[in-house]
Amino acid sequence: MKVVGWHECAAQLAAEEPVRCTKILEELVSERLGRKWRRVLSVWEECSRDWNETLYRMTAYAMGAPRHKSQFELLARRVSYLMCLKERGSQSRVEALLLGASGLMTGEYYDDYHLRLQADYEYLCNKYGLVALKSKEWNSGSTRPAGSPVVRIVQMATLLAKPDYSIDALLGLRGIEDVRRFFAIEPSDYWQKRLAADGNGAGVGRLGIDKVYMLAINLVVPMQMAYAEVMNKNELRQRAIALLEEVPAERNRLVGRWTGCGVKCSSGFDSQALVELSTMCDEGRCGVCPLGKLIKKA
């Protein structure tokens, strides 16, 4: 089958009637969300159908920058949710667990706080039989300071230490304001002044609003959809889709390919559809793409 060029697809989609365009986007989103919630259920099975452990692993995966996702996933396998839950009474203990097991808390220590984290991790390492990742296992290269592994691990530890971090709380999120409150974290004064475990860099602040929106798209919505599928809760399924429609559109290269050609994109629902469309285009899957099939018929 002849592969349609994406420029031709973009021109077609930009000129399409609103009703038909909406139908195309709905099909694309359905394909993408289906793949995401099926991945959640695969993790759920690995976690012996424990929803809180599943949420924890998916949170780790969503927190990491694209180049660090596999390391965050491996970290969450080595440090379980139950371990974090047992130590949740002390935010610094959760930090010690995750930073220590990441292998990024190595080398020289510059202050009392790091010495305490090191001592706590040594105790927790013996307590839980942990094996830390090697620092060289983390992909090096250019990453914005706000998205560095240490920053994200500290922010994740702060989130895990919140009493309301649970699957029940996540399933109860009904809109973007709820999502903002759920991910509103406040790292300790120490981390707000210092960045990395080597004592260099800027402070660790709250999760940026763009990261919160990405967590809504890549964590909250897929988790709610997966739970809705297992428990047959159509209201929750519809609520997850409504949340996706409320989140602002993503701004990235895959979305810009289409918006630069005049395709309208006003929400996370639209941008997820366009990301899926880019994937299909890049893989030459015109035969299963709703837009590609439409062009073939024309």
C-alpha positions in Angstrom: 0.0 0.0 0.0 1.3 3.4 -1.0 2.3 5.5 2.1 0.7 9.0 2.2 3.1 11.9 3.0 2.3 13.7 6.2 2.2 17.0 4.5 -0.8 15.7 2.4 -2.4 14.5 5.7 -1.9 17.8 7.4 -3.5 19.7 4.5 -6.4 17.3 4.5 -6.9 17.5 8.3 -6.7 21.3 8.4 -9.3 21.6 5.7 -11.6 18.9 7.1 -15.1 19.7 8.3 -15.3 20.1 12.1 -17.6 17.2 12.7 -15.5 14.8 10.6 -12.3 16.2 12.1 -13.6 15.5 15.6 -14.4 11.9 14.6 -10.9 11.4 13.3 -9.3 12.8 16.5 -11.6 10.6 18.6 -10.4 7.5 16.8 -6.8 8.5 17.2 -7.2 9.2 20.9 -9.0 6.0 21.5 -6.1 4.1 19.9 -3.6 6.0 22.0 -5.5 5.7 25.3 -6.1 2.0 24.7 -2.4 1.4 24.4 -1.7 3.4 27.5 -4.3 1.7 29.8 -3.3 -1.7 28.5 0.3 -0.9 29.6 -1.0 0.1 33.1 -2.9 -3.3 33.3 0.3 -5.1 32.3 2.1 -3.4 35.2 -0.9 -4.1 37.5 -0.5 -7.9 36.7 3.2 -7.7 37.5 2.3 -6.0 40.8 0.0 -8.9 41.8 -3.0 -6.6 41.0 -2.0 -4.2 43.7 -3.3 -0.8 42.5 -1.2 1.3 44.9 2.0 -0.5 43.8 0.9 0.0 40.2 0.3 3.8 40.8 3.8 4.0 42.3 5.5 2.4 39.4 3.6 4.4 36.8 4.4 7.6 38.8 8.1 6.8 38.6 7.9 6.2 34.9 6.0 9.4 34.3 8.3 11.5 36.5 11.4 10.7 34.5 12.5 12.7 31.5 12.3 10.6 28.3 16.0 9.7 28.4 15.6 8.5 32.0 12.3 6.6 32.0 13.9 3.1 32.0 16.1 4.0 35.0 13.1 5.4 36.9 11.2 2.3 36.2 14.1 0.1 37.4 14.4 2.3 40.5 10.7 1.7 41.3 11.2 -2.1 41.0 14.1 -2.0 43.5 12.4 0.3 46.0 8.8 -0.9 46.4 5.8 1.2 47.3 5.5 -0.8 50.5 9.0 0.3 51.5 8.2 3.9 50.9 4.9 3.5 52.7 6.7 2.1 55.8 9.1 5.1 55.8 6.5 7.8 54.8 6.5 9.2 58.3 9.8 10.9 57.5 10.2 12.6 54.1 14.0 12.5 54.4 13.8 8.7 54.9 11.9 8.4 51.6 14.5 10.7 50.0 17.3 8.4 51.4 15.6 5.3 50.0 15.2 6.6 46.5 18.4 8.7 46.2 20.5 6.0 47.7 19.0 3.2 45.5 19.4 5.4 42.4 23.1 5.3 42.8 23.2 9.1 42.4 24.1 9.8 46.0 27.7 8.9 45.7 31.0 10.7 46.0 31.9 13.5 48.3 29.4 14.8 50.8 29.3 18.5 51.5 27.1 18.9 54.5 25.4 17.3 57.5 22.1 16.7 55.6 23.8 14.5 53.0 25.7 12.7 55.6 22.4 11.9 57.3 20.9 10.7 54.0 23.9 8.5 53.5 23.6 7.0 57.0 19.8 6.5 56.6 20.3 4.8 53.3 22.9 2.4 54.7 20.4 1.5 57.5 17.6 1.1 55.0 19.7 -0.8 52.5 20.4 -3.4 55.2 16.8 -3.4 56.4 15.3 -4.1 52.9 18.3 -5.8 51.2 18.5 -3.1 48.5 21.0 -3.1 45.6 21.6 0.3 44.2 21.8 1.2 40.6 25.2 2.3 39.3 25.4 6.0 38.6 26.8 5.2 35.1 23.5 3.4 34.3 21.8 6.8 34.1 22.0 8.3 30.6 24.2 11.3 30.6 23.8 14.3 28.3 22.0 17.6 28.2 18.9 17.7 30.5 17.4 20.9 31.7 18.2 21.4 35.4 14.5 21.2 36.4 14.3 17.8 34.8 17.5 16.2 36.1 17.2 12.8 37.8 18.1 14.1 41.2 15.5 16.9 41.0 12.8 14.5 39.9 13.7 11.9 42.5 13.5 14.5 45.3 10.1 15.7 43.9 8.9 12.1 43.7 10.0 11.4 47.3 8.1 14.5 48.4 5.0 13.3 46.6 5.2 9.8 48.1 5.5 11.3 51.6 2.1 13.0 51.3 -0.5 11.2 53.4 -3.0 11.4 50.5 -0.8 9.8 47.9 -2.9 6.7 47.0 -4.9 5.1 44.3 -8.2 6.2 46.0 -7.1 9.8 45.9 -6.0 9.6 42.3 -9.3 8.0 41.2 -11.1 10.9 42.9 -9.5 13.6 40.8 -12.3 15.2 38.8 -10.7 18.1 37.0 -7.5 20.0 36.4 -7.8 21.9 39.7 -7.9 18.6 41.6 -4.8 17.5 39.6 -2.9 20.7 40.5 -3.7 20.1 44.2 -2.7 16.5 44.1 0.7 17.3 42.6 1.2 20.4 44.8 4.4 19.4 46.6 6.8 21.5 48.7 10.4 20.1 48.9 12.2 20.8 52.2 14.0 24.1 52.7 17.3 22.2 52.1 16.4 21.1 48.6 14.9 24.4 47.7 18.4 25.8 48.2 20.5 23.0 46.8 20.1 20.8 43.7 22.3 17.7 43.4 23.8 15.3 45.8 27.2 16.8 44.9 26.2 20.1 46.4 26.1 22.0 43.2 23.3 23.8 41.3 20.1 25.6 41.9 17.2 24.7 44.2 14.5 22.1 43.8 11.1 23.7 43.7 7.6 22.6 43.1 6.6 20.6 40.0 6.3 23.1 37.1 2.8 23.5 35.7 3.8 22.0 32.4 5.0 18.9 34.2 1.8 18.7 36.2 -0.1 18.8 32.9 2.0 16.0 31.5 1.4 13.9 34.7 -2.4 14.5 34.1 -2.0 13.2 30.5 0.5 10.3 31.1 -0.4 9.2 34.6 -3.8 10.3 35.9 -5.8 9.6 32.7 -4.3 6.2 31.9 -4.6 5.0 35.5 -8.3 6.1 35.7 -9.0 4.5 32.3 -7.3 1.2 33.4 -9.2 1.1 36.6 -12.5 1.8 34.8 -11.8 -1.0 32.4 -11.2 -3.6 35.2 -14.1 -2.4 37.3 -16.4 -1.5 34.4 -16.9 2.0 35.6 -18.1 4.0 32.6 -18.5 7.2 34.7 -14.9 7.1 35.6 -13.9 6.4 32.0 -15.9 9.5 30.8 -14.4 11.6 33.6 -10.9 10.7 32.5 -11.6 11.7 28.9 -13.2 15.0 30.2 -10.0 15.7 32.1 -7.9 15.1 29.0 -10.2 17.7 27.2 -9.6 20.2 30.1 -5.8 19.9 30.1 -4.0 22.5 27.8 -2.5 21.1 24.6 1.0 19.8 24.7 3.7 21.8 22.9 6.2 19.6 21.2 7.7 18.6 17.9 5.1 16.0 17.1 2.2 18.3 17.7 3.9 21.3 16.0 4.2 19.3 12.8 0.4 19.6 12.5 -0.4 22.9 14.1 2.3 24.5 11.9 0.1 23.5 8.9 -3.1 25.0 10.3 -4.5 22.0 12.3 -6.3 23.3 15.4 -5.2 22.0 18.7 -6.7 23.4 21.9 -6.5 20.6 24.5 -4.6 17.6 25.7 -7.2 15.5 23.9 -6.3 17.1 20.6 -2.6 17.0 21.2 -2.7 13.3 22.1 -4.6 12.6 18.9 -1.9 14.5 16.9 0.9 12.7 18.7 -0.7 9.4 17.7 -1.2 10.6 14.2 2.6 11.5 14.0 3.4 8.0 15.3 1.2 6.4 12.6 2.7 8.6 9.9 6.3 7.9 10.9 5.6 4.1 11.0 3.8 4.3 7.6 0.6 2.8 9.0 -1.8 4.5 6.6 -3.9 1.4 6.3 -5.1 1.7 10.0 -5.0 5.5 10.3 -8.4 7.1 10.2 -7.1 10.1 8.3 -5.0 7.9 5.9 -8.0 5.8 5.1 -10.1 8.9 4.4 -7.5 10.2 2.0 -7.3 6.8 0.2 -11.0 6.9 -0.4 -10.9 10.4 -1.8 
